[in-house]
Amino acid sequence: MVGGAVRDKLLGLEVADHDWVVVGATPEELMAQGYLPVGRDFPVFLHPHSHEEYALARTERNTARGYRGFVVHSAPDVTLEQDLARRDLTMNAIAAPARTDGANDLFEPDFSALIDPFGGQQDLQHKVLRHVTDAFREDPVRILRLARFAARFPDFSVAPETEALMEEMVADGEVDALVPERVWQELARGLMEATPSRMFEVLRTCGALHKLLPEVARLWGVAQRADYHPEVDTGIHLMMVLDMAAQLQAPLPVRFACLGHDLGKGTTPADMLPRHVGHEERSARLLKGLCARLRVPTDCREIADVVAREHGNIHRSSDFSPAAVVRLLERCDAFRKPQRFADILLACECDARGRLGLDQSPYPQRPWLLQALAAAQAVATDQVAAEVMAAGKTGPQIGESIHQARVAAVRHSGCFEPAQAG
């Protein structure tokens, strides 16, 4: 047993997936025992009963920049230590020898006889993220993976020599060769970790953030509005927002929306400071480019666009009239996609609570707007349309009548004080 399964076992964490490496065997030997070949780029097989992955020991040699520039060598003479040497971090380069348990030819690892040629156990004890060998530099995805592990294990530090190596890789242009799909894959995984801010901290320290997400990197050093905490700049605020999203166990589309909601503040013209006038539309434009570049999935892209454009209005919605609230619901497409609107509100709550001293504060706009939406949804739109058509009206007049009926429903829903409802 190798990799994350051994690492998590040693950390006392639940082991989700078992990864196995087979030394001294050929593909033909495994297939003769019923193993199913599934590896496209290197020899990986599924166990005939457990369906867990078994990979033949292999070495890798970099032949070109980027994730795909590798030549894989797998043969019976490849040793376990050679296989472990190609791995990214020492904590992932520990192996537990295994033997069959006698039932269904399943394997059981022996954690009392660990094979640890690169000091992974010591680094786990000292909570250090350290690269295994200089081969780390051959795959720039490993920078993203290390940053993701930093988000998963926020109390782990990056070894100084590993940090220096990552800085060299960035300076040499290695991260420029990363394909968008891998960047998004690792970014999405990192956003879903316990402390997403650590991923961005690591990427920013080594310079990779400026290469991969320049729109995000520009936010550090940009002052927040004066009526917020001036000692917290926009980059720090963003990190607090992402960690709040993790604290509230938000799904990936919400966390990505949190990442992109304030991008426009990094390009605020001087005459629009300190209030960052117009940053919502600038954020939406920057997000569009970022999403196209990384090929962000549609569900993440759509909610991020709405949050970027409307989060300021949602924050101020308690001051809106019933008509303004309905217009906000319409712009957010809340009637067609109510669940997405609930996620939009969750992203806005993360933004509001991702500030010094406000992490425990309520966000009344969220339940209030959901109540307003429920009231507007209760309008029998088919009946309204039928009545308007019976009066000989069509087209835009039907839509306007439905809009007015929803405004009236919101006005009388109990969401507003009497003076406000008027």
C-alpha positions in Angstrom: 0.0 0.0 0.0 1.4 3.4 -1.0 0.5 7.1 -1.2 -2.3 8.9 0.5 -3.7 5.7 2.1 -0.6 5.2 4.1 -0.3 8.9 4.9 -3.9 9.2 6.2 -3.6 6.0 8.2 -0.5 7.4 10.0 -2.3 10.7 10.6 -5.3 8.9 12.1 -7.6 9.9 9.3 -10.2 7.9 7.5 -8.7 6.1 4.6 -11.0 6.5 1.6 -9.1 4.9 -1.3 -6.4 2.2 -1.2 -3.6 2.5 -3.6 -1.3 -0.4 -4.3 2.0 -0.8 -6.2 3.2 -4.1 -7.5 6.9 -4.8 -7.7 8.6 -7.5 -9.8 5.6 -8.4 -12.0 4.6 -8.0 -15.6 1.2 -7.0 -17.1 0.8 -10.6 -18.4 1.2 -12.0 -14.9 -1.5 -9.8 -13.5 -3.9 -10.4 -16.3 -3.4 -14.2 -15.9 -4.7 -13.8 -12.3 -7.8 -12.0 -13.4 -6.7 -8.3 -13.0 -8.4 -5.9 -15.5 -6.1 -3.5 -17.3 -7.4 0.1 -17.2 -4.3 2.3 -17.4 -4.0 4.4 -20.5 -0.6 6.1 -19.9 1.0 3.5 -17.6 0.1 0.0 -16.4 -2.7 0.1 -13.9 -5.1 -2.8 -13.1 -8.3 -3.4 -11.2 -8.3 -6.2 -8.6 -10.8 -9.0 -9.8 -12.7 -8.8 -6.5 -12.1 -5.6 -4.7 -11.8 -3.5 -7.9 -9.1 -1.4 -6.2 -6.2 -0.1 -8.3 -2.9 -1.9 -8.6 -0.1 -0.1 -10.5 3.1 -1.7 -11.6 6.2 -0.1 -10.1 7.4 2.6 -12.6 9.8 5.4 -13.1 9.1 8.6 -15.0 11.4 10.8 -17.1 10.6 14.3 -18.2 11.0 14.9 -21.9 9.2 18.3 -22.4 7.6 21.0 -20.4 4.1 20.5 -19.0 2.1 17.7 -17.5 2.2 15.4 -20.5 5.9 15.6 -21.2 6.8 12.3 -19.6 8.2 8.9 -20.6 7.1 6.1 -18.3 9.2 3.0 -17.7 7.6 0.0 -16.1 9.4 -3.4 -15.8 10.0 -6.2 -13.2 13.4 -4.7 -12.4 12.0 -1.3 -11.2 12.4 -1.2 -7.4 10.0 0.0 -4.8 12.4 2.8 -3.9 12.6 3.9 -7.5 8.8 4.1 -7.6 8.6 6.0 -4.4 11.3 8.5 -5.6 9.1 9.7 -8.4 6.4 10.8 -6.0 5.7 14.4 -5.1 6.0 14.8 -1.3 7.8 12.7 1.3 4.6 12.1 3.2 3.2 10.5 0.1 6.3 8.3 -0.5 5.8 5.8 2.4 4.9 2.2 1.6 3.4 -0.6 3.8 4.3 -4.1 2.6 1.2 -6.3 2.1 0.3 -9.9 1.7 -2.8 -11.7 0.8 -5.2 -12.5 3.6 -6.1 -15.8 2.1 -9.7 -14.8 1.2 -10.4 -13.7 -2.4 -6.7 -12.9 -2.8 -7.3 -9.6 -1.0 -4.2 -7.8 0.5 -3.7 -6.5 4.0 -0.9 -3.9 4.7 1.6 -4.3 7.5 2.0 -0.9 9.1 4.6 -2.3 11.6 7.1 -2.6 8.8 6.9 0.6 6.9 9.3 1.4 4.0 10.2 5.0 4.2 13.4 5.8 2.3 12.8 9.6 2.2 11.9 10.4 5.8 8.1 10.9 5.3 7.2 9.8 8.8 9.5 12.4 10.3 8.0 15.1 8.1 4.5 14.0 9.2 5.5 14.3 12.8 7.0 17.7 12.2 4.2 18.7 10.0 6.3 19.6 7.0 5.5 19.5 3.3 8.8 18.5 1.6 9.5 17.4 -2.0 11.0 13.9 -2.4 13.7 14.5 -5.0 14.6 17.1 -7.5 12.3 15.3 -9.9 9.6 17.4 -8.3 10.6 20.2 -10.8 9.7 18.0 -13.8 6.0 18.3 -13.1 4.6 21.8 -12.4 1.2 20.3 -11.4 3.0 19.4 -8.2 3.1 23.1 -7.1 -0.6 23.1 -7.3 -0.8 19.8 -5.4 1.4 21.0 -2.7 -0.7 24.1 -2.3 -3.8 22.0 -2.1 -2.2 19.8 0.6 -1.4 23.0 2.5 -5.1 23.9 2.4 -6.0 20.4 3.6 -3.4 20.4 6.4 -3.2 24.1 7.3 -0.9 23.5 10.3 1.8 22.0 8.0 4.6 24.3 6.8 6.5 24.2 3.5 10.1 23.1 3.8 12.4 26.1 2.9 14.2 24.0 0.2 10.8 23.1 -1.4 9.7 26.7 -1.4 12.9 27.7 -3.1 12.5 25.0 -5.7 9.0 26.1 -6.5 10.2 29.7 -6.9 12.8 28.5 -9.3 10.2 26.5 -11.3 8.0 29.6 -11.6 10.9 31.8 -12.6 11.9 29.2 -15.2 8.4 29.3 -16.8 7.4 25.8 -15.8 3.9 26.8 -14.7 3.3 28.5 -18.0 3.1 25.1 -19.6 0.2 23.9 -17.4 -2.9 22.9 -19.3 -6.1 24.6 -18.2 -7.9 21.4 -17.2 -5.3 20.5 -14.6 -5.2 24.0 -13.2 -8.9 24.0 -12.7 -8.9 20.5 -11.3 -6.4 21.3 -8.6 -8.0 24.7 -8.0 -11.4 23.2 -7.5 -10.0 20.6 -5.1 -8.1 23.2 -3.1 -11.2 25.4 -2.8 -13.0 22.4 -1.3 -10.4 21.9 1.4 -10.8 22.9 5.1 -8.7 26.1 4.7 -8.7 27.3 1.1 -6.7 30.4 2.0 -3.6 28.4 2.6 -3.6 27.2 -1.0 -3.5 30.8 -2.3 -0.9 31.8 0.4 1.5 29.1 -0.9 0.9 29.9 -4.6 1.4 33.6 -3.9 4.6 33.1 -1.9 6.3 31.1 -4.7 5.0 33.5 -7.4 2.7 30.9 -9.1 -0.5 32.9 -8.3 0.6 35.8 -10.4 1.1 33.4 -13.3 -2.0 31.3 -13.0 -4.5 33.8 -11.5 -3.2 37.3 -12.0 -6.7 38.7 -11.5 -6.6 37.3 -7.9 -3.0 38.2 -7.3 -3.7 41.9 -7.9 -6.0 42.1 -4.9 -3.2 42.1 -2.3 -2.2 45.7 -1.4 -5.5 47.1 -2.6 -7.3 48.9 0.2 -10.8 48.0 1.2 -13.4 50.7 1.6 -12.6 53.0 4.5 -15.8 52.0 6.3 -14.6 48.4 6.4 -11.4 47.6 8.3 -8.7 49.6 6.6 -6.0 47.4 8.0 -7.3 44.5 6.0 -6.7 44.8 2.3 -8.8 43.2 -0.4 -6.6 40.1 -0.8 -6.7 39.4 2.9 -10.5 39.9 2.9 -10.8 37.4 0.0 -9.0 34.8 2.0 -11.3 35.4 4.9 -14.3 35.0 2.6 -13.0 31.7 1.2 -12.4 30.3 4.7 -15.8 31.4 5.7 -17.2 29.5 2.7 -15.4 26.4 4.0 -16.7 27.0 7.5 -20.2 27.1 6.2 -19.6 24.0 4.1 -20.5 25.7 0.9 -20.5 23.7 -2.4 -17.9 24.3 -5.1 -20.0 26.8 -7.2 -20.4 29.0 -4.1 -16.7 28.9 -3.2 -15.7 29.8 -6.8 -18.2 32.7 -6.7 -16.5 33.9 -3.5 -13.2 33.7 -5.2 -14.3 35.9 -8.1 -16.8 38.3 -6.6 -14.3 41.2 -5.9 -11.8 40.8 -8.8 -12.7 44.3 -10.1 -11.2 45.9 -7.1 -7.8 45.0 -8.4 -8.4 47.4 -11.3 -10.2 50.2 -9.6 -9.3 53.6 -11.2 -7.8 56.1 -8.7 -10.8 58.5 -9.0 -13.2 55.8 -7.9 -11.4 55.0 -4.7 -12.0 54.4 -1.8 -15.4 53.1 -2.5 -14.4 51.0 -5.6 -17.2 52.4 -7.7 -18.2 50.1 -10.5 -16.2 47.2 -9.3 -19.1 44.8 -9.8 -19.1 45.1 -13.6 -15.4 45.1 -13.7 -15.4 41.9 -11.7 -17.9 40.3 -14.1 -15.7 41.1 -17.1 -12.6 39.8 -15.4 -14.4 36.6 -14.4 -15.5 36.0 -17.9 -11.9 35.9 -19.1 -10.8 33.8 -16.2 -13.5 31.2 -16.7 -12.8 31.0 -20.5 -9.1 30.6 -19.8 -9.5 27.8 -17.2 -12.6 26.3 -18.9 -14.6 26.6 -15.7 -17.8 24.4 -15.6 -21.1 26.2 -16.4 -22.6 25.8 -13.0 -19.6 27.6 -11.4 -19.4 30.2 -14.1 -23.0 31.2 -14.0 -23.3 31.6 -10.2 -20.0 33.5 -10.1 -21.2 36.0 -12.7 -24.4 36.8 -10.8 -22.6 37.1 -7.5 -20.0 39.4 -9.0 -22.7 41.7 -10.5 -25.3 41.7 -7.7 -23.5 41.1 -4.4 -23.6 44.8 -3.6 -27.3 45.0 -4.3 -28.0 41.9 -2.2 -26.1 43.4 0.7 -28.2 46.6 0.4 -31.5 44.9 -0.3 -32.9 45.6 3.1 -33.2 49.2 2.0 -35.0 48.3 -1.2 -38.7 48.9 -2.0 -40.8 45.8 -2.9 -40.5 46.7 -6.6 -36.7 46.9 -6.4 -36.6 43.6 -4.6 -38.6 41.9 -7.4 -36.3 43.4 -10.0 -33.4 42.0 -8.1 -35.0 38.6 -8.0 -35.6 38.8 -11.8 -32.0 39.8 -12.5 -30.8 36.9 -10.5 -33.2 34.6 -12.4 -34.5 33.5 -9.0 -37.9 32.4 -10.3 -36.5 29.9 -12.8 -33.5 28.8 -10.6 -34.5 29.2 -6.9 -31.8 26.7 -5.7 -29.1 28.7 -7.5 -30.5 31.9 -6.0 -30.1 30.3 -2.5 -26.5 29.5 -3.4 -26.0 33.1 -4.5 -27.2 34.3 -1.1 -24.9 31.9 0.6 -21.9 33.4 -1.3 -23.0 36.9 -0.3 -23.2 35.8 3.3 -19.6 34.5 3.1 -18.6 37.9 1.7 -20.3 39.8 4.5 -19.0 37.6 7.3 -15.5 37.3 5.9 -14.5 40.5 7.7 -12.7 41.2 11.0 -15.2 40.8 13.9 -18.1 39.8 11.7 -17.5 36.1 11.4 -20.2 35.3 13.9 -22.6 38.0 12.8 -26.0 37.1 11.3 -26.8 37.9 7.7 -30.5 38.8 7.6 -30.5 39.5 3.9 -30.4 35.8 3.2 -33.6 34.6 5.0 -35.3 37.9 4.1 -34.8 37.5 0.4 -35.7 33.9 0.5 -39.0 34.9 2.2 -39.6 37.5 -0.5 -38.9 35.0 -3.2 -41.4 32.5 -1.7 -44.0 35.2 -1.6 -43.4 36.2 -5.2 -43.4 32.5 -6.3 -46.9 32.0 -4.8 -48.4 34.3 -7.5 -50.5 32.2 -9.9 -48.8 33.4 -13.1 -51.0 31.3 -15.4 -54.1 32.9 -13.9 -52.6 36.4 -14.2 -51.7 35.7 -17.8 -55.1 34.4 -18.6 -56.8 37.4 -17.2 -54.6 39.8 -19.1 -55.2 37.9 -22.4 -58.9 37.9 -21.8 -58.7 41.7 -21.7 -57.1 41.6 -25.1 -53.6 42.3 -24.1 -50.5 40.3 -25.1 -46.7 40.1 -25.1 -44.9 42.6 -22.9 -48.1 43.5 -21.1 -48.5 40.0 -19.7 -44.9 40.1 -18.3 -45.5 43.5 -16.8 -48.8 42.3 -15.1 -47.0 39.3 -13.6 -44.2 41.6 -12.4 -46.8 43.9 -10.7 -48.5 40.9 -9.1 -45.3 39.7 -7.7 -44.5 43.2 -6.3 -47.9 43.2 -4.6 -47.3 39.8 -3.1 -43.9 40.8 -1.8 -45.4 44.1 -0.4 -48.0 42.2 1.6 -45.7 39.3 2.6 -44.7 40.7 5.9 -41.1 41.3 4.7 -41.4 45.1 5.0 -42.2 47.6 7.6 -45.3 49.7 6.7 -43.4 52.8 5.6 -41.0 50.7 3.6 -43.8 48.7 1.9 -45.2 51.9 0.6 
